[in-house]
Amino acid sequence: MDAISDQATLPNAEFLTAWQAIKIDTSVKTRLVAQALLSFQLRQHFAFDRMPVHGLIVLSGPPGTGKTTLARGLANQVAEALKPKKVKFIQIDPHALGSSSHGKSQKDVSKLFEHTIPEHATHGPTIVLLDEVEALAADRQRMSLETNPVDAHRATDAALAGIDLLARKHRNTLLIATTNFPKAVDRALLSRADIVEDIGLPNADARKDIINDAISILSEKWPKIAGLNTHVAEFVKASDGLDGRRLRKAMITAAASSIETAQDLNRLKAEHVMQALKQARAVEKMQEAFS
């Protein structure tokens, strides 16, 4: 199916790396793994009408906070806990389900939940990542029938019906949805979530972990970069307000301060990093002004 952008069998080393790369409060990671495992367990023992667990986790937050990476890592942690069973992972691109053809979006969404996901789930536990779920289940109350065809409304209806179908009939599935714009997601989908976890901007401790991680990785190739460790506190303060993605990029692109540093990252200095962080904050403020 075209909407499947990635699939894998878990546990998987690449997905473990994703889990380790996301620097957030440990309690958040623990809560998400516990919720996922609880969902699998309760649905094995109780009918949906007695225990209304949908097997849906929603990760919400600004772009760049690592929701997709976290979701992939979460899937792997759940698979580790479910050993010796193998877990199937599929990632869905909801944008691939859109169509200008009358009724096609609804049919594609129905096919996803009624056939594609269940077919994978017949072979064992299946975790499905619905990335940017607002494209799959847009808030119907915010839609204008003039700018959004009836098909878009029906596609949301089909997604909600599909989630209910999986909850009732396919109890070895887990849905992890991400959204940058929770207000754009239909309220009925959010009400079906067993947990909605807000993944906000990294706090000082998380930024410190991200910075240390970037320095550690780069110093594997260019050892002198390790000397930047003495300036981490300055970098943490200067990076306040940056999301994790922009912070990592700033740490990396600091080496583009000159041709010399780009050719030999051992020349990278603290002032280069501070300048890159300053520029990243300026870009962030400009985007906030226009949002």
N, C-alpha and C positions, 0 to 999 in steps of 0.2 A: 504493500500500500504506500502511495506517495507521501502520505502524512507522517510515516515513520521516518524520522531523521537519523535515528541511531538505535542499535539494539546490541545486547551483550548478555553473556551468562555470568552471573555473580556467585561468589566473590571474584573480584578482579583487581589486580594491582593498580591499574590506572585510576579506578574509582576510589581506592584507598588513598592515593595521592591527593585526589580532590578533597577528600574529607580532612586530611591533614593540612591542606593549604588554606582552608577557611579558618580565620582567626576570630572567633566570637566567644562569648562567655560559655564555659564548659557546661553550665547548667542548661543552656539552650539546646546544645547537642544531646545531652542526656535526656531531656524532656522529649525531644523529637523521636529518638530511638525507642524510648519507653512507650510513647503513644503508638508508634507503628507496630511494635510487638504486641501491645495490648489489643490493638485492632484485629490482628491476625488471630489471637487467642480467643477473644470473645466471640468472633464470628464463626469459629469452628464449633463452639459449644451451644450457641443460642440462635434461634431464628430471629430475623430482623425485627419482626413485630414485637418480640419480647425484649430485645436489646438493640435499639436503633443506632447501630454503629455503621457508618457508611464506608469506612476505610478510605477517607479523604483527608489529606493534610494540605493546608494552604500556607505557602511562604509568601509573605507580602513585604514590600519595602522599596526604597528608591533604586533606580538602576545603579549597577556597579557594586552592590553590596554582597554579591556572591550567591544569590539564591539558587541559580541553576547548578552551580558547582556544589553547593551544600546539598541540594536534592540528590545529585548523583552519588555523593559521598554517603548520604543517609541510606540510600538504597543498598549500598555495599555493606554498611554496618548491620543492617537488618539481615542481609544474606549471611553474614558471618554468624549471627545469632541463631539462624535457622539451619545451620549445618547439622547433618551431612547433606541436607537437601540442596539442590542447585536452584537458583532463583533466576528467572528470566526478567530482563530489563528492556523496556522499549521506551523511547522518547518520541513524543508526538509534537509536530509543528502545526498548531492549529491554523496558521495562516494558509497552509496547503489545503485546508478544507473549504476555504471560501471560493465562491464561484458567482459569476454574473448570470449563469443559467438558472432559470426559474426552478426552484425546488431542489437543485443539485446539492447545495450546502447541507440542507436538512438530510438528504439521502446519504451523503458522505459521513455526516456525524453519526447517524443511526447505524450505518455499516461499521463504523469504528467501534461503537459500544456493544452492538448486537452480534458482531461476527469476528472482527479482527482481534480485539482484546480477549474475548472468550476462547478463540482458537489457540492463542498463546497460553492461556491459563489452563487448558486441558492437560498440559504437560507438567504442571507444578506451580508453586508460588510465582506470581508475576507482579512486578512493580512497574507502574506506568507514570512517566513524567509528562505532565501537561504544561509545557512551557508557555508563558504569556497567555494564561487561560482567559484573559479578557477578550481575546480574539475568538475564543470558542463559545463563551457564555457571556455575551455583553449584556449589560443591565437593560432590560426591556423597558423599564420606566423612563430611561434617559433617551431611548431611541425615538427618532422622528420618522414616521412612515414616509415622509417626503425624501429623506436622505438615506434611510435604511429600508430596503425592501422587506416585504412580509417574510421573505425567505430567511432573513437574518433573525427575525423573531422566532421563526419555526426552528432554526438551527439551535438556538438557545434552549427551546423547549425539548428538542431531541437530545441535547447534552444532559439536561436534568433527568430526563426519563432514562437515559443510558446509565447515569451514575446510580440511579435507584435500582436498575436491573442488575448491575454488578453487585450492589450491596446485598440483594436478595438471592441471586442465583449463582454468583461466582465469588465465593467467600475467601478464596485464596488470592485475591487481587488487592493491591494497595495503590491508590492514586495519590501522587504528589503534584500539586499544582503551584505554579509561581505566578506572581503578578506584580508589575511595577505600579499599577493603577487600580487599587482595590475599589475605588469608587466607580470604576467602569465595569466591574464584575457584577453580574446579576446577584441580587441579594439572596435569591433562593439557592444559589450554589454555595454562597458563604454560609448559609444556615445549615447546609448539609455537611460542612466540614466538621470533623471531630476535633480539630484544633486549627486555629489561625494564628500563626506565629509571625510577629512583626520583626523583620531583620533590618534593623536600623543602621545608621552610620557607625563605624567602629569607634569605640571609646578609646581613651588613652592607652589602656593596657593592650587592647587589640591592635592599635596602631604600632605600639612598641613591638609586638610579636611580628607584625607584617614587615616592619623595617628590619628587624633582626634577621628574619627569614631571607629577605632580599639580599642583605649584606652577606649572609652565610653562603647563599647559592653563588653569587658573583665571585666571592673570594675563593671558591673551588678552582676557578680558572685564573683569577688575578689575585694572588695572596695579599698584596698590599691594601686591598679594599677593606680587609679585616680591621685596619686601623680606624675606620669610620665608627667602630663600636663606641669609641669614647665620646661621640657626638650624638648618640641616639636620643638622649633627653631633649636636645635642641630640635632634632627632627620631629619628635613626637609633638612638641609644642607648636611647631610651624605647620604641621599637617592637620591641625584641628579643623574639622568640617569636610575633610576629603573622604570619599568612599574608598573602599578597599582597592578597587580596580585602578582608580586614578592615582592612589598612593603608590601602588606597585609600579605603575607606568612612570611616575615621577622619579622614583628611585632608579629606575633603569635608564630613562632618557636623560638623567643628569649627566651621563657620560657623553651626550651629544653637545656638551657645552663648547667643545672645540674639536677640530679634526684630530688633534693630538690625543685627546682623551678617548675619542671614539676608536682610534687605532690601538691604543694601549690603556685599558681601563685601570691599570695600576697607577695612572696619573690622576685618577678621580679624587677630588678633594671635598671636604665638608662644605666649602662655599659653593661648589657646583650643585650639590644636593639641595642646599638651602635655596638657591636661586630657582631650581626646578620646582621645589615645593611652593615657592612664592608665585611662580607662574601658574601652577596648577590651581592654587587658591583664587587667583585672579580670574581664571577661566570659569571656575565654579561660581564666583560672585556674578559674573556676566550672565551666565545661564540662569541664575536665580532671578536676576533683574528682568529677564525676558520671559520667564515662565508665568 
